[in-house]
Amino acid sequence: MQLVRAQAKYVRTSARKARLVCDHLRGKSVEEARAILAHANRNVAQDWSKLLESAVANAEHNHELIGEDLKIHAIYADEGPTLKRFRPRAMGRATQIRKRTSHLSIALTPKEQ
């Protein structure tokens, strides 16, 4: 079994939001995943779509596989580093804002014929 991988690091969305979309894609074929991402109502779907196309391009260019004959073997979103910022509040105080990032990963395999 041949695995083709692609990763997107430091994506400016929380891993929790990215997982909401990636749970819909797990185990699907590339055509189904493209359709789901095209109609997903979340901004992170664009990042997942870009990553899926990158993985398909890796499969075609580096491993000489056909892009339409692939399925998603593994897909996950891990937490990346958090950017810490401060926002001024009432009475001279400040509160911390956490701008979260995530690392998106996808692995494709050929479908069983």
C-alpha positions in Angstrom: 0.0 0.0 0.0 1.4 3.3 -1.1 0.8 6.4 1.0 1.0 9.9 -0.4 1.2 12.7 2.2 0.8 16.4 2.3 1.0 18.8 5.2 0.0 22.4 5.8 1.6 24.0 8.9 0.7 27.1 10.9 -2.7 27.5 9.4 -4.5 30.4 11.1 -7.5 28.5 12.5 -8.0 26.5 15.6 -7.6 22.7 15.4 -11.0 22.3 16.8 -12.6 24.1 13.9 -10.5 22.3 11.4 -11.5 18.9 12.9 -15.2 19.7 12.3 -14.5 19.7 8.5 -12.0 16.9 8.4 -14.4 14.5 10.2 -16.6 14.7 7.1 -13.8 13.7 4.8 -12.3 10.7 6.5 -12.4 7.6 4.3 -13.9 9.3 1.3 -12.7 9.3 -2.3 -11.0 12.3 -3.8 -14.1 13.2 -5.9 -16.4 13.0 -2.9 -14.0 15.1 -0.7 -13.8 17.8 -3.4 -17.6 18.0 -3.5 -17.9 18.2 0.3 -15.3 20.9 0.5 -16.9 22.9 -2.3 -20.1 23.1 -0.4 -18.8 23.3 3.2 -19.9 26.4 5.0 -16.6 27.0 6.9 -13.6 29.1 6.0 -11.2 26.3 6.9 -12.7 24.2 4.0 -10.6 26.3 1.6 -7.4 25.3 3.5 -8.4 21.7 3.4 -9.2 21.9 -0.3 -5.8 23.4 -1.1 -4.1 20.7 0.9 -6.1 17.9 -0.9 -5.1 19.3 -4.3 -1.5 19.4 -3.1 -1.7 15.7 -2.0 -3.2 14.8 -5.4 -0.5 16.7 -7.2 2.2 14.9 -5.1 0.6 11.5 -6.1 0.5 12.3 -9.8 4.0 13.9 -10.0 6.1 11.9 -7.5 4.4 8.5 -7.5 2.8 8.4 -11.0 -0.7 7.6 -9.7 -4.0 8.8 -11.1 -5.6 11.5 -9.0 -9.2 10.3 -9.4 -8.3 6.7 -8.3 -7.3 7.8 -4.8 -9.1 7.9 -1.4 -8.3 9.5 1.9 -6.5 7.1 4.1 -5.8 9.4 7.1 -6.7 13.0 7.8 -6.2 15.0 11.0 -5.7 18.4 12.4 -3.1 18.9 15.2 -2.6 22.0 17.3 0.1 24.4 16.3 1.7 27.2 18.4 -0.6 29.8 19.8 0.1 33.5 19.2 -0.5 35.5 22.4 -1.9 39.0 22.2 -3.4 41.5 24.6 -6.5 43.5 24.4 -7.1 46.6 26.6 -10.1 46.4 28.9 -11.9 48.6 31.3 -10.2 50.3 34.3 -6.7 50.0 32.8 -6.7 46.2 32.7 -5.7 43.9 29.8 -6.8 40.4 28.9 -5.0 37.9 26.9 -6.2 36.8 23.4 -5.0 33.5 22.1 -4.8 33.3 18.3 -4.6 29.6 17.7 -2.9 27.8 14.7 -3.1 24.3 13.5 -1.1 21.8 11.4 -3.3 20.0 8.8 -2.2 16.6 7.5 -3.7 14.3 4.8 -2.6 10.9 3.5 -4.0 9.3 0.3 -3.9 5.7 -1.0 -5.1 4.1 -4.2 -8.6 2.6 -4.1 -9.0 -1.1 -4.1 -10.1 -2.2 -7.6 
